[in-house]
Amino acid sequence: MLVQQVYSNAPAANAGFCDGDVLVRIGTNDVRCSADILNRMFYCHAGDSVQFTVRRDGTEKTITLIIGSRPAEEMTTAQRPPPRLPLQTVGEWPTVVPAAHDR
């Protein structure tokens, strides 16, 4: 898996990740697809450390990442979840009704 972009103020940059690194392993587990990364990172909490092996310029390097917490207030518009739509019950089943079409 290729690291496409590392933000300068992110924990990945502080750990030493660079654009173009290839993720080889997380801990002792090989990385073959993005699910391998997500499955391992799912159980991590802020403050945990995780060792990654990356391939950079033809050599492998071990990087220790300290998991950071995501600041809730700094979410961009693209990262925010869509607004919840009101539910109306029709018979037994709830129906999603867009806010502009309230009845």
C-alpha positions in Angstrom: 0.0 0.0 0.0 1.4 3.3 -1.1 1.4 6.3 1.3 0.1 9.1 -1.0 0.2 12.1 1.2 1.4 12.9 4.7 0.1 16.0 6.4 2.8 18.0 8.1 0.8 18.5 11.4 -0.3 14.8 11.6 1.1 12.0 13.8 2.3 10.2 10.7 4.6 13.1 9.8 5.9 13.2 13.4 6.7 9.5 13.2 8.7 9.9 10.0 6.3 8.7 7.3 7.0 10.3 3.8 4.9 10.6 0.7 5.7 7.5 -1.5 6.5 5.1 1.4 5.1 1.6 0.8 3.6 0.0 3.8 5.0 -3.5 4.1 4.0 -4.6 7.6 2.1 -3.4 10.7 3.7 -5.1 13.7 4.3 -8.6 12.5 1.4 -8.7 10.0 2.0 -8.2 6.3 0.1 -5.5 4.5 -1.5 -6.8 1.3 -4.6 -4.5 1.0 -6.2 -1.5 2.7 -8.3 -3.9 4.9 -5.1 -5.2 6.6 -4.4 -1.6 7.7 -8.0 -0.9 8.8 -8.4 -4.2 10.7 -5.2 -3.5 12.7 -5.9 0.1 13.4 -9.5 -0.4 14.4 -8.4 -1.6 17.9 -5.9 1.3 18.5 -6.6 4.1 20.9 -5.0 7.6 21.2 -1.6 7.1 22.8 -1.0 3.6 21.6 2.2 3.0 19.6 2.2 0.9 16.5 5.3 -0.3 14.5 5.2 -0.1 10.7 7.7 -1.4 8.3 7.9 0.7 5.1 9.9 0.4 2.0 11.6 3.7 1.0 14.1 4.0 -1.8 14.5 0.2 -2.0 15.2 -0.3 1.7 13.0 -1.3 4.5 12.7 1.0 7.6 10.8 0.6 10.8 8.6 3.5 12.0 6.9 3.8 15.3 3.6 5.7 15.1 2.0 7.1 18.3 -1.7 7.2 17.6 -3.1 10.7 18.0 -6.7 11.8 18.8 -8.8 13.4 16.2 -9.8 17.0 17.1 -13.6 17.1 16.7 -13.7 20.8 16.0 -11.2 20.7 13.2 -13.3 18.5 10.9 -13.6 19.9 7.4 -16.9 20.1 5.6 -16.0 17.0 3.6 -15.3 15.0 6.8 -18.5 15.9 8.6 -21.3 13.4 8.5 -24.4 14.4 6.6 -27.1 16.0 8.7 -29.7 13.6 10.1 -33.1 13.7 8.3 -36.3 13.5 10.4 -38.1 10.2 10.5 -41.8 9.9 10.0 -43.7 6.7 10.7 -45.9 5.4 7.9 -47.7 2.2 9.1 -45.1 0.1 10.9 -42.0 1.3 8.9 -40.1 4.5 9.5 -39.7 6.6 6.4 -36.9 9.2 5.9 -38.4 12.5 4.9 -36.0 15.3 3.8 -36.3 18.4 6.0 -37.5 20.5 3.0 -40.5 18.2 2.6 -41.8 18.2 6.1 -45.5 17.4 6.2 
